[in-house]
């Protein structure tokens, strides 16, 4: 699976290491050293994946993610020396799809890159009807979410969570189940990440995120998708 990968990393040695590993797997790689250039290159070339260092001069990785998430749904792998849980959750809150802490084994980086690319590219096949709950519709093959006629931009992880819930309306999924659907068996991602994604999804699909029509919390268990206007 060859892809175009943009790497935003201000450490030349680290950037060259990442470039070498990505190129070894036959990906096309472009390296930039600052956040402003990362934003410009995403807009110009629309890469398949962004490997984004958090601590860069000027516009840092968090600001890059915040800006790009308003426009694109490309997978974003954040890389940083900050190892705290709150730092990771803040990254996910801004729209990162995965988070890797320095120092790391380059083989782990590549495993995460492969997983993100695999999840972002749905399998080809016969078109299936959209998943629908009320005015909420998901096209799995096109990776599109709509509320009525409005197209909603979702990150790959958000889409997988919402698709899991929408495919089984009314069924309650635990955070652990949603975590597995969104990230696979990745022990480095915590269940609190699901709460961050759900909060972001509500901002995108609900008229009133504080009183959701579709994406409901089942306290002590997890989440479900229903059509609140249908009497649930």
N, C-alpha and C positions, 0 to 999 in steps of 0.2 A: 504494500500500500504506500506508494510514493506521494508525498504531499509538499506543498510550499509552506515552510515554517519561518516565521519571523522571530528572531531572538533579540530581546532588548536587555543588554547587560553591559555595564560600564567598566567591569574588570576585564581587561584584554585577555588575560590568561584563562579566566573562566569562560569567556565568550568563545575563545578558540577551542577549548575542550568540548563545549556543547556543540559547536559547529562541526567538529570532527566526528563526533558520535552520530549526529544526525545525518551527515553526509555519507557515513559508512552504510547507513540503511537506505541510501539513495534518495533521501529527501533533498529538495532544493532549499537552500538556507540563505537568508539574508540577516546580517547582524547589524544592529544599530546600538549606539552607546548612550542615548538619552531618551527621555520620555517624549519630547516634542517630535523627534524623528520617528519614534514608534507610532504615534498617532498619524503622522503624515503618510508613513508607508502602508499602514492598514487601509487608509482611505484610498491610496493610490493603487495598491496591488491586491487587496482583500485576500490575505493569506488563509490557509486552512487551519493554522494553529499559531498562537502567540505564546512564546516562553518569555515571561515578564519578570525581571528583577524588580523588587520593591524599592530598594534604596538606591536611587539614581539621582544625579544632580539636577537641579531645576525642577521640572515636572517629574515627580516620582511615580513609581509603578501603581500606587493606589489611585492617583489622579488620572493616570492613563486608563486604568480599568473603568473608572467612573465615567470618563468622557466617551470611551468606545462603546460601553454598554447601552448608551442612548441611541446608537446607530447600528450596531452589528451584534450578531449572536455567535461569532467565532469562538471556539474553545480557548480558554485562557488558563495557562499553568503558571501560577505565581511561584517565584523562587526568592527566598529571603533568609537572612541570618536570624530573624526574629522567630523564636520558637514558642512563644507564649500562646496559649489557647485563644486569648482574646484577640491577638494579632491575626490568627488564622480566621476566626469568626468574622472579623472586620473585613478581611479579604473576600470571604464568601459573600458577605453582605453587599459588597460592591459589585459582585457578579463573577468572581473567579470560579472556575470549574474544578480546580485542584490546587494544592498548595504543598510545596516541597521545601524543607528546611535545610539550609547549608550548615555544615558540609554534608554532601550526599554522595552516594555511589552513583556514578554515571549510568550504570545499568538500571538503577531504579528510575532515574530520569527517563530513560528510553522506554521502560515498561509503562510508565505513566503517559508518555507521549503516544505510544501505540494504543493504549486503552482509550484515551481521549479522541483520537482519530477514528477509532473503530466505532465508538458510540455516536460520533457526530455524523457518520455516514451510514444511513439506514440501508439495510439489504434491499437490493432491487428485486422486483417481482410484480405480480399482478396488483394493480391498484385496489386498495381496500376502501370501503366507505369510511368517511370521517367518523371519529368517536364523537358522540353528541350527548350533552346533558343540558337541556334548556337551550339558551342562546350560546352556550360554550361548545365550540367545535375544534377538534384536533385532527389534522391531516398528518398521519405518521410518516408517510413516504416523503412528503414535501417539508416535513418538520415545521408546520405552520399551526399557530393558535389564533382563533378568532372569537371575538365576542360580538355576535351579530355580524355586521359587515366590517367591523374594526379588526385590523390585523394587529396582533400583540407580539412584541419582540420578547422572546424567552431565551435564556441561556440553555445549552445542551442539558445540563443537570436539571434545571427547572422543567424543561420539556419532558424529560424521562419521569420525573416525579408526577407531573400532572397527567401524563399519558397512563401511568400505572393506575392512578385513582379514577380517571375518567373511563377507563376500560371496564371497570367494575363498580358502577354507581351504587352508592349506599354501603359498600363494603368498607370496613374499617381496616386500615393498614397501620401497623406499628411503625415507629421511627426506624427500628432496625430493619424492617422489611423494605421501607422506602429507601433506606441507605444502601441496601444491597442492590435494589433496582437502579439507583442512580450512579453508584460507584463500584459495584461488584464487591468482592470480598477484600476490601481495603481497610486494614486495621488502623490506618493513620488518620482516617476521617471519623469524627465523632458524631453521635446522634444529634447533638445541638445544631450541627450544620443543617439538618432537615428543617428545624424551626426557622433558621435564617432564610432558607429558600422559600418556605411557605409564606413567611412574612412578605418577601419580595413578590411572590406570585399574587398574593392578595392585593397588593398595590397596583398590579397590572390588570387583573381580571375582575376585580370587585368594584362596584359603584361606591360602596362604603366598606373599606377594609376592616373597620372595627366591628361591623355587623355583616359578615360575609353571607352571600346567597349560596355560593357554590362550595367553597373550600372550608369545610367545617372541622373544628377541633372536637375530638372525643376525649375528654379529660381523663388522664391516667392511662390512655391506650395509644392514641395516635390521631390520624386524620382520615377523612372521607370526603368524597365529592357527591353532592346531591343538587337537585334543583329546588331551592328554597321556596320558589313560587308554586311548586307542585304540592305543597302541604307538608314537607319534611321540616 
